[in-house]
Amino acid sequence: MNDVAKIDNLPDKHTIEALLLLRHAWSNVDAYTYYADHYKKIAKFCYFMMLLLGIMIVSMGVMLFNSDNVMGINRTNANLITLGLSLSSAIVAGYTSFMNPAARWHHLRSSALTLESEIWQFRTRTGKFRQNDLDARLVETSFKTSIKDVENSMLSGGDLKRTKFYR
């Protein structure tokens, strides 16, 4: 009856290899989260700058339409300022399109969460890491394969081929 009622799937101890795999996996989660936060800040800054520049361009256009002097600046200089703001907006939009920080942020965050899920399944021996008494090493091999799969999918997607991850 005790075998039927046994709910605890946690292993009594981990091998050195399993502990090394866990350390490697948590290090990857930390790196993915760090870079995801970095790209998140870049994406939000770029979108904020595009919004701010757009508001400034429209404001200058409205002020130029209503009067010849905008805050003490003549029409020619105000037109040059509007041109400069438009070029700045185009530069920020080009940088955002080239760097694609939002896609990188989302992909790194997704990879971190996927790997964290794999870690907790391995630690609790649930899901595909459910362990019988005979296949403890098979579970570790399966976990190593899962880590490599997440690493490969993270590197191949999310426009990360031009980043430090491939070095």
N, C-alpha and C positions, 0 to 999 in steps of 0.2 A: 504494500500500500504506500510506503514511503517513496518508492520509485515513481509511482503514478502521480503523486502529489508534489513531486519535486518541480519547483518553478524556477529555481535559481540556475541560470545558465552561465554565470560568471566563472571564469577559470580560477582555480586555487592559486596559481602562480603563472607568471609569464616567463618565457625563455629570454635570453639575452637578445636573440634575433628579433623577437616580437617587440621588445622594448626599444631597440634601435629603429625598427620600422615606425613605431609610434612617435619617436622623437623626430624622425625625418618627416613624417606626415604633419605633425604640429608645426614644424619649422616652415613647411610649405604653406600651411594655413596662415601663419603669421606674415610671410612674405606676400602672399596674394592679398591679404587684407591691407597691408601697408601700401602696396602699389594701387590697390583699388581706391583707398582714401586719397592718395595723391592725384589720381586721374579724376576723382570726383571733384576735388577742389579746383582743378584746372577747368573741367567742364562747366562748373557753376560760375567760375569767374568769367569765362568766355561768353556764356549766355548773358550774364549780367552786363558785361561790357557792350555786347551787341544791342541789348535793350536800352542801355543808357545812351549810347551813340545814336540810336534811332530816335529816341525822344529829343535829343539835342538837335538833330537834323530837322525834325518836324517843327520844333520850336523856332529855330532860326528861319525856316521858311515862312512860318506864320507871321513872325515879327517883320520880316522883309516885305511881305505882302501888304502889311498895314502901314508901314512908314518907310521913309528913306534912311533914317538913322536907327540903328539897333544898339541901344545902350551906349550911345555916343560913338558908334563905329559907322563909318559911311558904307554905302551900299556895295562898293567894290570890295572892300575888306571883308564885309559880312559874307559876300559870295565866296571869297577865298576860304573863309573859315568853314562855311558849309561844305565846300569841296574837300577840305582837309578832313572834316568829320566823316564825310562819305567814304573817302579813301581809307581812313582808319577803320571804319566799319567793314569795308571789304577785306582789309588785312586780317582783322579778327575772324571774319567768316572763313577766309581761306585757311588760316591756321587751324580753326576748328575742324574744317573739312579734311585737312591733311593729317592732323594728329588723331582725330576721332576719339577724343577722351571719354565721351559718354559710352561708346561701345566697349572700350577697354575696361572702363570702370565696371560696367554690368557683367562683362565676361569674367573678370577677375573675382568679383564678388560671388558670382554663381559657382565658380570653381572652388573658392574657399568654403562655401556652404556645402557643396557636394562632398568635398574631402572631409569636412568635419562630420558629416553624416556617416561616411564610411568609417571614420575613426570610432564613433560611438557604437556603430553596429559591431565592429570588431571587438571593442572593449566589453560589450555586453553579450557578445556571441549570439546575436539575433540576425534575422534575415538570411542573407547568403553566407554568413559566417557562423551559422549554427553548427555546433561542434559535438561530435560523438567522441567517445573515449579513444577511438582508434586513429582519428585523423587530425590531431593537433597541429602537425606540421603542414598539412594540406590547407588548413585555415590560414596559417601565416603566409603560405604561398599565394593563396587567393587574395589576401590583403595587400601583398606586395604588387600583385597584378592590378588591383584596383587603384593603388597609388600611381602606378605608371600610366594607367589609362587616363586618370584625371590630369596628370602632368602633360601627357601628349595632347589631349583635347584642349587644354588650356593654351598650350603653345601654338597649336594649329589654328585656333579660332580667335575671334575678338581683335583682329588687326594687331597682333602682338609680335609679328615677325620682325619688325624694325626696332624692337625695344631691347633692353638689357637681358631679357630672359633667354635670348638665343645666343648670348655670348658665353 
